[in-house]
């Protein structure tokens, strides 16, 4: 799944009028099962092979009426992307880079020039053969200012679009402005799905890609349908089709699942109480994805009092992440300790300052903010925002910090609150390679730098890490970058949450890696 954008970030998708497909669920969530016992949540999706054929029905959150099938756009219809397109490079089951449309890649000795060997015998949905011209065009499209792609901020400092090379139909050469030993990992982002050469004006409507499904219908913020592409280069997908519905809120989506009207809830991290109800039902269950979302309390470092690093440090020392995990997640997750790099990432460092309310008090007094009072904004956009905010409020009061939790409208949260208020709740999906994560969300000037933190030392360490071709030394540098985020940055990361995905008991082959599930292998039992 994603980032989202966020994480897949859905900031712009929450804006605008919601187009809700009425699926007929009529009872309240709390009353839709007679199960009296409290079930133990499943540790993973149901095992076993799906049957061939059938239609998977996906309920997703409401989106903007400006939603598009252009994967490079900040308004992309995320749920469709993995069905319609492929990338050059993807994240494999083991979390490592894996071939997609590029069969292999290599760099020169300085990680300055990267050469990608492209897969042959691949066709777009309209019958055109996939070539290096399409790969080069995709990168130029992302970098084009008119596209306004979020990934442009990550790739533009590295790539001169005029210098991309296509020596033959199956070779792409990417000279970089500065060395980057992690460059292929940056192409796993969901904005980097490959589109046909010259398709900028039409791709948002046609959805023509090389993916396992082709577009049958699409309505921005509304329903849509994709059908199996029988000539897909990796083989025909298990399913015949996928139907997408835009459903207003989490309760409505959950009710539709429990009524047997949809089979999967996309971008809906169920709260623990709802997940227990779903897991106890006859029709639905839970797919549990460990540490799949990281939750953040961003402090805008350009707004007082968070312009003072001592205040930021005090805010972090004031609360106990273990308390937040216990209260907000009922233990279904891992304490973050203000490090955004998930524990499963090989580059993750475990070292961090301990919870220390007395030191927090000292720093606040030193900064002239003794008895600090702050507003913390949250909303019902995500079911964990408010429990996280209240748990932080409870923990931080030991340091004398008075936190006023303010609930804002879910519909406008990512347009009126996110990156505008000094302190708020938000989340991202994990699955980003470490350089992508640190560059996109913490580097000076990035459009997704939600704390507006700008630190020359951090940027310099990141540049040194990118240029380092020795894997062990590069990992050490990424560790230094994490330490700077923890000690000086504006992002509090209380927790990584297990994503609790609601799925039908008929679903088989649900497996997440990177940002999304495997569209090729997912299917239904009894289809």
Protein Blocks (a to p, Z undefined) as FASTA:
>chain_A
ZZdfbdcdfklmmgccdddddehiabdfklmccbfbdcdddfbdcedjddeedjdddddd
dddfkbcfbfkbmkbcfklmmmmpccfbdcdfkopacdfkbmbdcddfkomaccddddeh
iacfkopacdfklmmmmmmmmmpmklopaklmmmmmmpcfklpccfbfkbccdddfbdcf
klmmmmmpmklpccdehilmmmmmnopafbfbdcfbdcehiacdddddfkbfnbpafbfb
dcddddfblmlmmmmmmnopafbdghiacdfklmmmmmmpmkbccdddehkbccdddddf
kbcfklpmklmmmmmmmpcfklmmmmmnnopacdfklpabdfklmkbcfbdcdddfklmm
mmmmmnopghiacdddddfkbmklmmmmmmmmmmmmmnopacddddddfklmmmmmgopa
mbdcddddehiafklmmmmmmgghiaklmnopacfklmmmmmmmmmpmbfklmmmmmmmm
mmmmmmmmmbdcfbacdddddddfkbghiacehjbccfklgccehZZ
